[in-house]
Amino acid sequence: MAPRTARTTFASSIRSLRHRNFRLYWSGQLTSLVGTWMQSVAQGWLMHRLTSSAFMLGLLGFCQFLPVLLFSLWAGVVVDQVDRRRLLLITQTVAMLQAVALATVTTLGIVQPWMVLGLAFVFGTFNAFDLPARQSFLVELVGHRKKDLSNAIALNSAAFNTARVIGPAIAGVLVATVGEQGCFWLNAVSYVAVILSLWRVVTPPREPGSAPGDAMFRLREGVSYAWETRPIRNLLLLLGVTAGIGFQYMLLLPVYTRDIFRAGPGVFGVLVSAFGVGSLLSAVLMTRRQDRSALRRNLLIGLASAGVGMGTFAWSRFLPLTIAMGFLSGFGLILYVASTNTMLQHTVEDRFRGRIMSLYTLMFVGTAPLGALIAGAIAQRFGAPVATSFSALALMGGALWVSYRLRVIAARQAAAIETSVVEKVG
């Protein structure tokens, strides 16, 4: 009976892969994301090699995430109006061309910091449309079956974090042997996989969206819907604060590697992968069926774990402990983010899905420009450990707020049960 139960549990954890469209997209996306993480690691290393400046790393993050802040709300309107598969084909093709451009200038030895910043801005611009399109497209890939949607979100997160483990490990070896350009070229090639998978995906034609003149109305309508729907509003506001300030560890990892541990790109790749391994474990756990109460608890556990891990990571000078705290931080961050995404996707009405996921993108990624500049400036003035500690405080503050909200919800549920019992007795 035990093996049968194990097989049943495993089958349930990957149930969304039964859908041909999702299976095609997921496999192509996994390949492409490995390349994306390779480029991310090499790009940060390249900027620090060119400038040796923590502030420039913050500016790099600012340039990459600023377009999400500027364009993501409008992107949500577009996503709700157009064929999402075609939109993704466009964004992934532009991403491939951006990777080719970055690889070319690096290979020719003419790369300058302003080129890296400019191409990072280009990446952020198409990403502003790509992120909400990808999140909204998941429900189409599983045939609008809500029971499989949470599993699709978790497996999508698992692909992202599997790549987050593999990509940096490969990048560390390549940067040390052939240079950053090797990562950039392989990333460009990796986009072929997701583009081919999108070509093979077949989804029913969508009804045409409203006229272009209604775009501003639809944008306001989406924002009003999010604000008036209390669970969505609370989830998005919390994500904006915690992600904007608390998720800026990645841009400072080159500083920890080169200036604190006096190490090379191999250790840099290990540090990035440590966060990725923790994130992957969290994503795998999220593939199990979870009710809303479990998802709420995940918010608290995730933020608290990430806060403790990040705070310890900041001041550790013992590499194994630093790696372990990176693992804990990665576990907590993805547990929190994936639970937030799942709760939003199950709460939102289909007609608002693109716009709500664009707000999710805005809060998750669009708040990063300010956070990146703050983290870079603090690190430049007081050191990377102080900047990372500031991020840890933001995460712990979010955990305290979630703890308070859970007590409020529990009190309301208890009161409702008591009222129901009194009415039945009466």
BELWO-V556408 format. One line per field, one symbol per residue. ss: DSSP state (@ for helix, = for strand, . for the rest). burial: 1 if it has 16 or more other ideal C-beta (glycine too) atoms within 10 Angstrom, else 0. Layout:
ss = ???
burial = ???
//
This chain:
ss = .@@@@@@@@@@@@.@@@@.@@@@@@@@@@@@@@@@@@@@@@@@@@@@@@@@..@@@@@@@@@@@@@@@@@@@@@@@@@@@@..@@@@@@@@@@@@@@@@@@@@@@@@.....@@@@@@@@@@@@@@@@@@@@@@@@@@@@@....@@@@@@@@@@@@@@@@@@@@@@@@@@@@@@@@..@@@@@@@@@@@@@@@@@@@@@...........@@@@@@@@@@@@@@@@@.@@@@@@@@@@@@@@@@@..@@@@@@@@@@@@....@@@@@@@@@@@@@@@@@@@@@......@@@@@@@@@@@@@@@@@@@@@@@@...@@@@@@@@@@@@@@@@@@@@@@@@@@@@@..@@@@@@@@@@@@@@@@@.@@@@@@@@@@@@@@@.@@@@@@@@@@@@@@@@@@@@@@@@@@@@@@@@@@@@@@@@@@.
burial = 000000000000101110101111110111111111111111111111000011111111111111111111111111111111101110110111011011101110001000011011111111111111111111111110000111111111111111111111111101100011111111110110111011001000000010000010011001101100100100110111111111111111111111100000101111111111111111111110010000110111111111111111110100000111111111111111111111111001000111111111111111111111111101110011101111110111111011000000000000000000000000
//
